[in-house]
Amino acid sequence: MLCTDIAARGVDFPAVDWVVQVDIPEDVSTYVHRVGRTARYKAKGNALMFLMPSELQLKAKLESRSVALKKLSSKGSA
């Protein structure tokens, strides 16, 4: 299923274990809300976010709030 922030707010999707973001959230709180759908109660989840070089400022903001990030690269890229 794909959804926008409008559909994601106020709607409960049980048993979500992956969130893939192709656009950056407007702020850290929105990121935490989106990704939080994967880790409810004692569940663990995964999140993948695509960032353009011009969007890397979000990385520093997330890290300043103790959000751990791991950079993945596609085959053949840096």
C-alpha positions in Angstrom: 0.0 0.0 0.0 1.2 3.5 -0.7 -0.1 6.6 1.1 0.5 10.3 1.5 0.9 12.1 4.9 -2.8 12.9 4.7 -3.8 9.2 4.6 -1.2 8.3 7.2 -2.5 10.7 9.9 -5.4 9.4 12.0 -5.6 6.1 10.3 -4.4 2.9 12.0 -2.6 0.3 9.9 -1.9 -2.7 12.1 1.1 -5.0 11.6 3.2 -2.5 9.5 6.8 -3.6 9.6 8.3 -1.5 6.8 8.0 2.2 6.0 9.6 3.5 2.8 9.8 7.2 2.4 10.5 8.7 -1.0 10.1 12.3 0.1 11.7 13.8 3.2 9.4 14.7 6.1 9.0 18.4 6.9 10.6 17.9 10.4 12.0 15.3 12.8 8.6 14.9 14.5 7.0 13.9 11.3 9.8 11.4 10.6 9.3 9.8 14.0 5.6 9.6 13.5 5.9 7.9 10.1 8.5 5.4 11.2 6.8 4.9 14.5 4.1 2.9 12.7 6.6 0.0 12.5 7.4 -0.2 16.2 4.2 -0.5 18.1 4.1 -2.1 21.6 7.0 -4.6 21.5 7.2 -4.9 17.8 10.3 -4.0 15.8 10.2 -2.5 12.4 12.3 -1.1 9.5 12.4 2.2 7.6 14.1 3.2 4.4 14.3 6.8 3.3 15.6 8.0 -0.1 17.6 11.3 0.1 18.9 13.5 -2.6 22.2 15.2 -1.9 20.3 18.5 -1.4 18.3 16.8 1.4 21.2 15.7 3.6 20.5 18.5 6.1 17.8 16.2 7.5 20.4 13.6 8.5 22.1 16.0 10.9 18.7 17.0 12.4 17.8 13.3 12.9 21.2 12.5 14.5 20.9 15.4 16.8 17.7 13.8 18.2 19.4 10.4 18.6 17.9 8.8 15.5 20.5 6.3 14.2 20.9 6.2 10.5 22.7 3.8 8.3 23.7 4.8 4.7 23.0 2.3 2.0 24.4 2.6 -1.5 23.2 1.0 -4.6 25.7 -1.2 -6.5 28.2 0.9 -8.3 27.6 4.1 -6.4 29.5 5.7 -3.5 
